[in-house]
């Protein structure tokens, strides 16, 4: 009996000792949780600041890159406007000279054009002033995946419209080149002494003007160039819109 009583007393003593240890842990947690919370908040804040700085650096790099792309795009457009000016002015001259020859072909007996003028007009309509677009910057924007750097949707649409038109002009110019080489130039070179050689007499030119092939070849040059002239003028309008939008 005495042993059982002692065992009971021992268990009671151990239980009474365990309670103070648990209460100390709880008390420690209660005392330290603000420090733990502050530490967690500091860690979260540090991560947030780091991410914000990285995002700021990325945005800064993208803004600089976008500025470079825009500058290069506008440089390309300026060069294109010079090329378009050359092509437009010379195409207008071809159309004018071609219309003079068509008028002569319709009424060759009036003698409204001298042999020298007719020879000069024939030489002029065989010219092929072409527009060559500089699209390296826009091509790089698309191929590099950096097109998103241009935030202005309207500017993007203008660029796509402009370079699509430039591609169409290139194709029409290539087709016209083939038509000139294969059809028109051989005919005129065969029929007329060009390049400083003695021109045909007015009577000979009047007789040639009645040739259906003569009228068809002149008309082909005029119509091809009229089509290109319209495209050149549309390209100029789009290029100017891009310049205005890019400098806003």
Secondary structure, 3 states (H helix, E strand, C coil): CHHHHHHHHHHHHHHHHHHHHHHHHHHHHHHHHHHHHHHHHHHHHHHHHHHHHHHHHHHHHHHHHHHHHHHHHHHHHHHHHHHHHHHHHHHHHHHHHHHHHHHHHHCHHHCCCCHHHHHHHHHHHCCCCCCCCCCHHHHHHHHCCCHHHCCCHHHHHHHHHHHHHHHHHHHHHHHHHHHHHHHHHHHHHHHCCCCCCCCCCHHHHHHHHCCHHHHHHHHHHHHHHHHHHHHHHHHHHHHHHHHHHHCC
